[in-house]
Structures are given as structure tokens and as C-alpha cells.
Amino acid sequence: MAHETIDAAALDQLFREARTQNKWQDTPVPDAKLHELYELLKLAPTSANASPGRFVFVRTPEGKAKLKEALSAGNMEKTMNAPVTVIVAYDLDFYDKLPVLFPHAPDAKNWFTSSPSFAEQTAFRNGSLQGAYLILAARAVGLDAGPMSGFNNAKVDELFFAGTRWKSNFLVNLGYGDPEGLFPRNPRLDFDEAARFE
């Protein structure tokens, strides 16, 4: 079935007018909005439907205090002021869910248990994809996003994922952005600089 391009307002909200936020309004994000966001991002594709992405929505004072220990100085203020910070992570044992997520291939788990390096590559690649889907899903449900690196991954893993095989990838601040915190939009590469036809 052919689909039409989504309307201009939707394209603006997802891409053309969307910006990486650095300053946040003092407006809470309801849990229901975060569930709505997840219900969208989970539908986007991953290899073998493996869905290795894992998401910790840090929103309590206790959670923020833990996260603060791992942040670089440049990311401290905006992250502490964001209503929610998502730790985008991936599960190295994602393949344990494959009997449910990919039931038509009963031996799918063996594809990964037989090669730890392949499993890690798959988890990282597809978990990263799911983090990108999270950003777009957040925008789609009316939230602003501020994705970033600039933190100590090992410290986050120690504080939030001890005793698991989850690994942090990057962080995304969520909420309702304050336009006063925006920087001018940086240039982007033209098609001919970044793409080609073969």
C-alpha cells in the first residue's frame, strides 16, 4: 500500500523545526506520556525483532542525584533541570527474548549465543537505532529532546545496571524546551556531500 508524505506540520515537528534542547520549562512530564512514547518506539524495526534497547526514565530526585555523579560539567545543569533524563542502554542478553519476539525462527537465539562479538554488535547497533526512534517518538508525542554523550558510561552502568548485562549508550533529556536555551542551528551537509547514487 502506497503512503503519502506526512503533512508539513508533522515534518516540522519531527525534523525541520525540532531542535536539541538545552534549557527546560518547569513543566512535569506525566508517566502516561512516557508510556505513549515507548508504545511508538517499540514498533520501529530492529534486526530479527531483537529489540535490545533498554530505557531508564530518570525523573526522581534520588535518580537524578545518582546520575549527577556520572555527568560531565557541561551537561550538569541542563540534565538536572530536565524533567526526565532517559538512559538509553542495550541488553547484551537480548537474545533471551527472541523465542517471544521472533517465534518463527526457533534457533534464532543460537545465532547470538554462538558468537558473543556478533551479539554485542547487534545489541549496540540496534539499541542505538532504538535510541534514535525514542527521540522521534518523543517529538511525535509533543515532547522536546536533548540527546547527548558527555558522561561516564562505566559509572552509569555501576550505579544503574549492577548485576545485569545492560550497558549505557547515551542520554536523552526530555521535557518541554525553553527556546531561550537554543543555539543557532548548525549547518548540515548537502546531499552530494553525504550521499550518492550507485
Backbone as CSV, one residue per row, in Angstrom:
resi,resn,N_x,N_y,N_z,CA_x,CA_y,CA_z,C_x,C_y,C_z
1,MET,0.840,-1.189,0.000,0.000,0.000,0.000,0.884,1.251,0.000
2,ALA,0.639,2.133,-0.941,1.421,3.365,-1.032,0.971,4.350,0.041
3,HIS,1.932,5.097,0.563,1.637,6.115,1.567,2.033,7.477,1.029
4,GLU,1.313,8.487,1.447,1.645,9.858,1.089,2.658,10.414,2.095
5,THR,3.412,11.413,1.667,4.271,12.129,2.603,3.399,12.749,3.693
6,ILE,3.826,12.654,4.946,3.050,13.252,6.023,3.020,14.765,5.848
7,ASP,2.051,15.398,6.491,1.847,16.825,6.225,3.001,17.673,6.749
8,ALA,3.021,18.922,6.291,4.135,19.821,6.593,4.276,20.066,8.083
9,ALA,3.172,20.162,8.795,3.245,20.406,10.239,3.930,19.244,10.947
10,ALA,3.636,18.023,10.529,4.270,16.856,11.137,5.756,16.818,10.805
11,LEU,6.114,17.135,9.570,7.532,17.173,9.193,8.280,18.238,9.987
12,ASP,7.631,19.375,10.196,8.251,20.422,11.013,8.485,19.930,12.435
13,GLN,7.463,19.274,13.012,7.558,18.824,14.406,8.628,17.756,14.595
14,LEU,8.756,16.876,13.631,9.717,15.780,13.745,11.135,16.181,13.340
15,PHE,11.259,17.073,12.341,12.570,17.338,11.759,12.894,18.818,11.591
16,ARG,12.117,19.514,10.764,12.562,20.829,10.288,12.619,21.891,11.376
17,GLU,11.680,21.861,12.303,11.667,22.843,13.387,12.142,22.252,14.717
18,ALA,12.329,20.962,14.771,12.764,20.306,16.016,14.219,20.679,16.293
19,ARG,14.525,20.888,17.554,15.871,21.306,17.935,16.332,20.514,19.155
20,THR,17.653,20.413,19.307,18.225,19.830,20.513,18.125,20.857,21.632
21,GLN,17.419,20.493,22.692,17.123,21.439,23.766,18.224,21.445,24.831
22,ASN,18.501,22.635,25.359,19.499,22.811,26.409,18.920,23.435,27.675
23,LYS,17.704,23.969,27.577,17.059,24.629,28.704,15.606,24.161,28.742
24,TRP,15.078,24.025,29.959,13.781,23.359,30.101,12.792,24.200,30.902
25,GLN,11.535,24.145,30.465,10.464,24.735,31.250,10.222,23.858,32.485
26,ASP,9.744,24.482,33.537,9.452,23.762,34.777,8.058,23.141,34.675
27,THR,7.936,22.190,33.759,6.658,21.522,33.496,6.887,20.022,33.554
28,PRO,6.221,19.321,34.444,6.464,17.882,34.548,5.954,17.119,33.325
29,VAL,6.545,15.960,33.115,6.117,15.049,32.049,5.383,13.886,32.718
30,PRO,4.096,13.717,32.422,3.352,12.625,33.063,3.873,11.255,32.646
31,ASP,3.771,10.297,33.548,4.171,8.919,33.220,3.422,8.405,31.990
32,ALA,2.166,8.795,31.861,1.374,8.328,30.711,2.000,8.777,29.393
33,LYS,2.611,9.960,29.377,3.267,10.452,28.163,4.494,9.601,27.830
34,LEU,5.205,9.152,28.857,6.381,8.306,28.622,5.965,6.923,28.141
35,HIS,4.852,6.406,28.648,4.315,5.144,28.126,3.896,5.308,26.671
36,GLU,3.266,6.420,26.348,2.840,6.690,24.971,4.048,6.712,24.037
37,LEU,5.106,7.364,24.478,6.350,7.420,23.719,6.888,6.002,23.468
38,TYR,6.955,5.192,24.519,7.502,3.845,24.369,6.656,2.993,23.427
39,GLU,5.331,3.141,23.499,4.457,2.344,22.636,4.704,2.639,21.166
40,LEU,5.207,3.822,20.840,5.584,4.127,19.464,6.960,3.589,19.122
41,LEU,7.948,3.869,19.965,9.317,3.496,19.597,9.478,1.990,19.465
42,LYS,8.728,1.219,20.246,8.903,-0.242,20.218,8.474,-0.855,18.889
43,LEU,7.701,-0.121,18.098,7.192,-0.658,16.836,8.189,-0.540,15.687
44,ALA,9.218,0.278,15.842,10.166,0.502,14.756,11.112,-0.698,14.621
45,PRO,11.707,-0.897,13.445,12.426,-2.146,13.165,13.770,-2.287,13.866
46,THR,14.069,-3.541,14.227,15.389,-3.958,14.690,15.697,-5.311,14.063
47,SER,16.972,-5.685,14.016,17.375,-6.970,13.437,16.681,-8.116,14.154
48,ALA,16.034,-8.969,13.402,15.342,-10.144,13.947,14.358,-9.744,15.064
49,ASN,13.862,-8.521,14.978,12.958,-8.000,16.009,13.569,-8.134,17.408
50,ALA,14.881,-8.054,17.480,15.587,-8.369,18.729,15.317,-7.367,19.844
51,SER,15.064,-6.114,19.494,14.689,-5.092,20.473,15.615,-5.065,21.688
52,PRO,16.924,-4.862,21.481,17.850,-4.880,22.606,17.870,-3.584,23.415
53,GLY,17.221,-2.529,22.930,17.222,-1.263,23.635,16.545,-1.374,24.994
54,ARG,17.138,-0.744,25.987,16.564,-0.679,27.333,16.602,0.792,27.758
55,PHE,15.590,1.223,28.499,15.394,2.640,28.765,15.075,2.856,30.238
56,VAL,15.879,3.689,30.872,15.624,4.061,32.260,15.225,5.538,32.260
57,PHE,13.984,5.809,32.655,13.464,7.168,32.701,13.758,7.740,34.094
58,VAL,14.819,8.514,34.180,15.275,9.060,35.458,14.513,10.361,35.700
59,ARG,13.674,10.373,36.751,12.839,11.548,36.987,12.674,11.892,38.458
60,THR,13.139,11.038,39.351,13.017,11.324,40.781,14.256,12.065,41.266
61,PRO,14.153,12.798,42.370,15.357,13.443,42.926,16.459,12.438,43.236
62,GLU,16.086,11.245,43.716,17.080,10.222,44.032,17.780,9.734,42.762
63,GLY,17.010,9.510,41.718,17.592,9.069,40.457,18.502,10.127,39.855
64,LYS,18.062,11.385,39.902,18.879,12.478,39.371,20.180,12.625,40.165
65,ALA,20.103,12.439,41.489,21.316,12.544,42.312,22.325,11.466,41.928
66,LYS,21.841,10.256,41.658,22.748,9.190,41.203,23.370,9.548,39.860
67,LEU,22.532,9.994,38.933,23.012,10.300,37.595,24.028,11.439,37.614
68,LYS,23.825,12.388,38.511,24.712,13.550,38.605,26.164,13.128,38.802
69,GLU,26.385,12.035,39.509,27.745,11.554,39.771,28.507,11.221,38.495
70,ALA,27.770,10.918,37.420,28.406,10.449,36.187,28.464,11.510,35.096
71,LEU,27.891,12.685,35.321,27.783,13.690,34.266,29.044,14.533,34.146
72,SER,29.350,14.932,32.921,30.406,15.922,32.720,29.870,17.288,33.135
73,ALA,30.775,18.200,33.441,30.375,19.512,33.942,29.465,20.249,32.957
74,GLY,29.748,20.120,31.672,28.966,20.841,30.663,27.535,20.363,30.528
75,ASN,27.263,19.157,30.982,25.904,18.607,30.875,25.146,18.621,32.194
76,MET,25.780,19.113,33.246,25.204,19.013,34.582,23.903,19.811,34.724
77,GLU,23.961,21.109,34.444,22.810,21.979,34.725,21.590,21.576,33.902
78,LYS,21.772,21.387,32.600,20.614,21.091,31.764,20.002,19.733,32.111
79,THR,20.827,18.799,32.543,20.305,17.481,32.889,19.597,17.505,34.234
80,MET,20.134,18.235,35.180,19.469,18.337,36.473,18.144,19.087,36.373
81,ASN,18.034,20.002,35.406,16.806,20.778,35.230,15.790,20.117,34.313
82,ALA,16.205,19.113,33.561,15.259,18.423,32.670,14.258,17.614,33.495
83,PRO,12.989,17.634,33.132,12.010,16.835,33.874,12.325,15.341,33.880
84,VAL,12.869,14.853,32.770,13.193,13.431,32.634,14.507,13.303,31.870
85,THR,15.355,12.393,32.300,16.527,12.016,31.517,16.463,10.520,31.269
86,VAL,16.509,10.147,30.007,16.465,8.727,29.646,17.883,8.209,29.479
87,ILE,18.197,7.153,30.209,19.425,6.418,29.928,19.076,5.418,28.833
88,VAL,19.605,5.648,27.651,19.403,4.720,26.540,20.490,3.660,26.641
89,ALA,20.081,2.433,26.847,21.018,1.338,27.077,20.684,0.178,26.141
90,TYR,21.501,-0.855,26.220,21.237,-2.067,25.445,21.557,-3.265,26.318
91,ASP,20.842,-4.347,26.078,20.954,-5.566,26.878,21.766,-6.594,26.099
92,LEU,22.910,-6.966,26.641,23.743,-7.962,25.963,23.087,-9.334,25.942
93,ASP,22.118,-9.562,26.801,21.371,-10.828,26.810,20.024,-10.692,26.114
94,PHE,19.934,-9.759,25.164,18.677,-9.518,24.457,18.103,-10.784,23.832
95,TYR,18.990,-11.709,23.449,18.556,-12.911,22.721,17.680,-13.830,23.570
96,ASP,17.675,-13.643,24.889,16.789,-14.451,25.729,15.317,-14.185,25.433
97,LYS,15.028,-13.027,24.836,13.643,-12.671,24.496,13.242,-13.120,23.093
98,LEU,14.180,-13.654,22.330,13.872,-13.997,20.940,12.793,-15.065,20.777
99,PRO,12.680,-16.058,21.670,11.580,-17.013,21.493,10.203,-16.349,21.463
100,VAL,10.071,-15.222,22.143,8.812,-14.467,22.114,8.796,-13.483,20.952
101,LEU,9.898,-12.778,20.741,9.929,-11.697,19.761,10.111,-12.174,18.324
102,PHE,10.709,-13.344,18.136,10.997,-13.857,16.790,10.635,-15.339,16.740
103,PRO,9.365,-15.677,17.005,8.978,-17.078,17.250,9.073,-17.988,16.035
104,HIS,9.069,-17.420,14.827,9.093,-18.286,13.643,10.496,-18.841,13.349
105,ALA,11.503,-18.419,14.140,12.864,-18.948,13.978,13.322,-19.512,15.312
106,PRO,12.971,-20.761,15.597,13.259,-21.337,16.918,14.734,-21.357,17.299
107,ASP,15.631,-21.350,16.306,17.060,-21.402,16.618,17.710,-20.015,16.641
108,ALA,16.913,-18.946,16.595,17.470,-17.594,16.495,18.399,-17.263,17.662
109,LYS,18.068,-17.732,18.847,18.922,-17.446,19.999,20.342,-17.963,19.765
110,ASN,20.462,-19.104,19.113,21.780,-19.694,18.856,22.643,-18.842,17.933
111,TRP,22.015,-18.022,17.090,22.786,-17.141,16.216,23.696,-16.238,17.047
112,PHE,23.239,-15.896,18.236,23.943,-14.921,19.062,24.739,-15.559,20.192
113,THR,24.214,-16.634,20.779,24.958,-17.278,21.867,26.229,-17.940,21.346
114,SER,26.257,-18.270,20.064,27.455,-18.900,19.494,28.529,-17.879,19.139
115,SER,28.211,-16.581,19.191,29.189,-15.543,18.847,28.958,-14.309,19.710
116,PRO,29.648,-14.223,20.850,29.461,-13.049,21.720,29.748,-11.721,21.023
117,SER,30.720,-11.697,20.122,31.029,-10.435,19.436,29.886,-10.026,18.512
118,PHE,29.289,-10.999,17.830,28.132,-10.709,16.974,26.956,-10.240,17.821
119,ALA,26.759,-10.867,18.974,25.677,-10.458,19.870,25.884,-9.018,20.340
120,GLU,27.129,-8.674,20.701,27.388,-7.309,21.183,27.204,-6.288,20.076
121,GLN,27.678,-6.591,18.883,27.477,-5.682,17.754,25.992,-5.467,17.485
122,THR,25.239,-6.553,17.524,23.796,-6.467,17.271,23.109,-5.649,18.347
123,ALA,23.475,-5.889,19.601,22.865,-5.154,20.703,23.163,-3.662,20.596
124,PHE,24.424,-3.319,20.340,24.801,-1.908,20.274,24.155,-1.215,19.081
125,ARG,24.232,-1.844,17.912,23.693,-1.226,16.702,22.187,-1.000,16.823
126,ASN,21.486,-2.030,17.215,20.025,-1.930,17.254,19.529,-1.144,18.465
127,GLY,20.280,-1.204,19.573,19.946,-0.344,20.702,20.121,1.129,20.354
128,SER,21.149,1.444,19.547,21.345,2.820,19.075,20.191,3.255,18.191
129,LEU,19.782,2.357,17.295,18.603,2.655,16.468,17.391,2.970,17.342
130,GLN,17.183,2.167,18.355,16.022,2.378,19.207,16.125,3.695,19.979
131,GLY,17.346,4.115,20.306,17.516,5.425,20.918,17.110,6.546,19.966
132,ALA,17.434,6.390,18.680,17.013,7.380,17.685,15.493,7.368,17.534
133,TYR,14.911,6.162,17.537,13.447,6.091,17.483,12.828,6.796,18.686
134,LEU,13.460,6.680,19.851,12.946,7.345,21.043,12.883,8.858,20.836
135,ILE,13.901,9.431,20.242,13.918,10.871,20.003,12.758,11.281,19.104
136,LEU,12.555,10.537,18.029,11.464,10.872,17.112,10.106,10.615,17.742
137,ALA,9.990,9.544,18.517,8.726,9.278,19.203,8.424,10.378,20.211
138,ALA,9.452,10.858,20.914,9.250,11.955,21.861,8.707,13.182,21.138
139,ARG,9.312,13.529,20.036,8.828,14.675,19.260,7.411,14.444,18.768
140,ALA,7.115,13.215,18.360,5.785,12.905,17.833,4.692,13.070,18.880
141,VAL,5.015,12.832,20.150,4.000,12.958,21.212,4.065,14.318,21.901
142,GLY,4.806,15.263,21.317,4.785,16.627,21.811,5.855,16.990,22.799
143,LEU,6.852,16.134,22.970,7.964,16.438,23.874,9.157,16.963,23.077
144,ASP,10.016,17.677,23.761,11.302,18.063,23.198,12.371,17.118,23.729
145,ALA,13.469,17.018,22.987,14.538,16.092,23.355,15.883,16.784,23.295
146,GLY,16.772,16.358,24.169,18.150,16.831,24.176,19.093,15.657,24.309
147,PRO,19.371,14.950,23.208,20.286,13.805,23.280,21.718,14.253,23.500
148,MET,22.503,13.411,24.190,23.878,13.807,24.476,24.729,12.617,24.893
149,SER,26.026,12.819,24.719,27.036,11.985,25.357,27.514,12.795,26.563
150,GLY,28.799,12.820,26.834,29.297,13.659,27.910,28.948,13.148,29.292
151,PHE,29.198,11.856,29.501,29.008,11.261,30.821,29.891,10.029,30.910
152,ASN,30.058,9.533,32.107,30.909,8.377,32.347,30.051,7.111,32.246
153,ASN,30.182,6.407,31.134,29.362,5.205,30.925,29.581,4.167,32.004
154,ALA,30.835,3.949,32.371,31.121,2.923,33.376,30.460,3.262,34.704
155,LYS,30.436,4.537,35.052,29.809,4.957,36.304,28.295,4.769,36.239
156,VAL,27.689,5.127,35.126,26.248,4.902,34.961,25.924,3.424,35.067
157,ASP,26.725,2.588,34.423,26.485,1.144,34.480,26.609,0.621,35.911
158,GLU,27.573,1.155,36.640,27.761,0.741,38.034,26.573,1.168,38.898
159,LEU,26.103,2.391,38.693,25.048,2.946,39.548,23.657,2.411,39.216
160,PHE,23.408,2.154,37.924,22.058,1.806,37.499,21.896,0.353,37.045
161,PHE,22.975,-0.287,36.625,22.838,-1.600,35.985,23.663,-2.699,36.648
162,ALA,24.080,-2.485,37.875,24.865,-3.512,38.567,24.080,-4.811,38.624
163,GLY,24.767,-5.922,38.356,24.119,-7.228,38.392,23.330,-7.574,37.153
164,THR,23.403,-6.716,36.116,22.715,-7.003,34.858,23.747,-7.022,33.735
165,ARG,23.273,-7.295,32.531,24.124,-7.213,31.337,23.697,-6.029,30.480
166,TRP,23.064,-5.043,31.098,22.719,-3.808,30.410,23.937,-2.892,30.368
167,LYS,24.092,-2.172,29.261,25.182,-1.219,29.086,24.609,0.111,28.588
168,SER,25.055,1.201,29.202,24.576,2.515,28.773,25.201,2.893,27.435
169,ASN,24.430,3.639,26.647,24.877,4.098,25.339,24.935,5.626,25.317
170,PHE,23.777,6.283,25.449,23.747,7.744,25.521,22.550,8.181,26.349
171,LEU,22.454,9.486,26.585,21.387,10.052,27.397,20.498,10.938,26.533
172,VAL,19.224,11.031,26.918,18.303,11.948,26.247,17.488,12.667,27.317
173,ASN,17.682,13.984,27.404,16.811,14.772,28.264,15.472,14.976,27.558
174,LEU,14.393,14.881,28.314,13.047,15.045,27.765,12.270,16.062,28.578
175,GLY,11.388,16.748,27.909,10.504,17.689,28.581,9.967,18.678,27.577
176,TYR,9.749,19.903,28.044,9.234,20.980,27.210,10.305,22.065,27.187
177,GLY,10.922,22.236,26.041,12.086,23.091,25.939,11.771,24.573,26.084
178,ASP,12.753,25.289,26.568,12.695,26.746,26.654,13.503,27.301,25.489
179,PRO,12.852,28.010,24.557,13.571,28.495,23.366,14.773,29.374,23.686
180,GLU,14.809,29.969,24.873,15.951,30.816,25.235,17.255,30.022,25.319
181,GLY,17.154,28.716,25.460,18.349,27.893,25.570,18.880,27.369,24.257
182,LEU,18.222,27.714,23.151,18.638,27.182,21.854,19.844,27.934,21.305
183,PHE,20.746,27.194,20.687,21.829,27.777,19.923,21.373,27.924,18.472
184,PRO,22.018,28.783,17.691,21.691,28.812,16.260,21.903,27.428,15.639
185,ARG,21.042,27.080,14.711,21.178,25.764,14.076,22.468,25.713,13.267
186,ASN,23.236,24.674,13.469,24.467,24.489,12.715,24.168,24.007,11.302
187,PRO,25.110,24.224,10.372,24.902,23.749,9.001,24.797,22.228,8.946
188,ARG,24.225,21.745,7.882,24.167,20.323,7.579,24.800,20.092,6.207
189,LEU,25.253,18.880,5.969,25.847,18.542,4.674,24.771,18.487,3.597
190,ASP,25.120,18.951,2.402,24.219,18.811,1.252,24.221,17.348,0.801
191,PHE,23.196,17.008,0.028,23.054,15.630,-0.463,24.344,15.139,-1.114
192,ASP,24.920,15.928,-1.996,26.083,15.471,-2.756,27.329,15.295,-1.887
193,GLU,27.339,15.876,-0.709,28.461,15.710,0.199,28.335,14.446,1.055
194,ALA,27.111,13.966,1.236,26.868,12.865,2.179,26.244,11.642,1.541
195,ALA,25.830,11.756,0.296,25.101,10.643,-0.327,25.441,10.574,-1.809
196,ARG,25.184,9.424,-2.387,25.368,9.257,-3.825,24.460,8.138,-4.311
197,PHE,24.289,8.088,-5.582,23.553,7.002,-6.233,24.548,6.030,-6.844
198,GLU,24.209,4.751,-6.798,25.038,3.725,-7.452,24.173,2.911,-8.399
